[in-house]
Amino acid sequence: LLQAQADEKEAAKNNDQQVKEEEAQIYDQLKAAADVQGDVPFKRFVMAFETFFYSGDDMPPEQRRGLKVAIDKDGSGLVSKPEWLKFYRTWTATKTNIEEYLIKIASENPSAVQLAYKKAEEAKAIGKAGIGMATAMAGDVSKMGQGLMDMGKGRLSGMKMGFGGAK
């Protein structure tokens, strides 16, 4: 029993090592396809990524944005080996295909345009509510003003106004 557990532990260790080597090999292949030294510029990385994972077809824009969010978190425009390894491990742990994973990432991280649109819609709703409140308040003020004017007229009509001396 102890030998079986030791064998199982050794097999898992070898499998982990094999997976890590595979991850590194994929990055090296992507880097070679991008034809660069050092970190891979994101645009070139996408071209190589499309070759390997999309059979050379263009990635849909939302999936491309999901890739950008997931792999270029620092916004450098470059993809390093550690960034790739983290991305790859996170993706493969989900046990989903690449398309689903990237769409999920994109949906969880709205673009600046989507955020701006949402803010504009919120501001528009607040503006409409504000106009409604202002209109109601203006009506109330108008009614108050009319009431004060009516009160003033009533007081004036009850007063005798005369000029000259008292008789």
Number of C-alpha atoms within 10 A of each C-alpha: 6 7 8 9 10 11 12 12 12 12 12 12 12 12 12 12 12 12 13 14 12 12 18 17 12 17 24 13 15 22 23 14 16 19 12 13 8 10 15 22 16 21 14 18 23 21 18 22 25 17 16 15 14 14 9 12 12 13 18 11 11 17 20 18 20 24 24 21 19 22 22 18 13 11 11 10 16 20 25 18 17 13 17 18 17 13 16 18 13 13 17 12 9 11 9 11 11 17 17 13 20 22 19 14 18 21 14 11 15 15 15 9 9 11 12 12 12 13 12 12 12 12 12 12 12 12 12 12 12 12 12 12 12 12 12 12 12 12 12 12 12 12 12 12 12 12 12 12 11 12 11 11 11 11 9 11 9 8 8 7 7 7 6 5 5 5 3
